[in-house]
Amino acid sequence: MTALTALTIRPLARSDRAGWDPLWQGYLTFYKATLPAGTDDVTFARLTGGREPMGGFVAEREGTLIGLVHWVIHRTTWREADICYLQDLFTAPEARGTGAGRALIEAVRQMAQAKGCFRVYWQTHESNLPAQALYDKIADKSGFIVYRQPLG
């Protein structure tokens, strides 16, 4: 695939499940993550059900999904306006470097702005240098370090 082939960015739809699954599994594999049984079904339902403050976009070329992005809008103590967390971003290996990732991020930025959010933010693993090369061009690095404390 090349950047010359028409790229479509559109909201993730219920009818996208067959194309979303391999991208989602690719994302989980990239981060060496496994999820409990049934989580994929719940996640997809939340992303496409329209009842949660979350959703997604997909990148499509020639009828094939080549990328996904998921977002979550939530409250913050820092402003009255909501904030948007860009939670998951993945492009198929053959689509990397074609502008799909940048276009997916832009779709989230535009959606968040239209919903009155004051910021979009995201994180990536320190070893994900190719992604950071893009992120450094389009956003500011916050300098914050993420800590996690598992529960149960």
GIWO-V24440 format. One record per backbone hydrogen bond with DSSP energy under -1.0 kcal/mol. NH is the residue of the N-H (numbers start at 1). CO is the residue of the C=O. If there is no record, write none. Layout:
nh->(NH,NH)
co->(CO,CO)
//
This chain:
nh->(5,8,10,12,16,17,20,21,24,25,26,27,28,29,30,31,32,33,39,42,43,44,45,46,47,48,49,54,55,57,58,59,60,61,64,66,67,68,69,70,71,72,73,74,83,84,85,86,87,87,88,90,92,95,96,98,103,104,105,106,107,108,109,110,111,112,113,114,115,116,117,118,121,128,129,132,133,134,135,136,137,139)
co->(2,60,58,56,13,14,16,17,20,21,22,23,24,25,26,27,29,28,36,38,39,40,41,42,43,44,45,52,71,69,10,67,8,64,61,59,59,90,57,88,55,85,53,83,74,119,72,121,70,85,70,68,66,92,93,95,99,100,101,102,103,104,105,106,107,108,109,110,111,113,112,82,84,125,127,128,129,130,131,132,134,135)
//
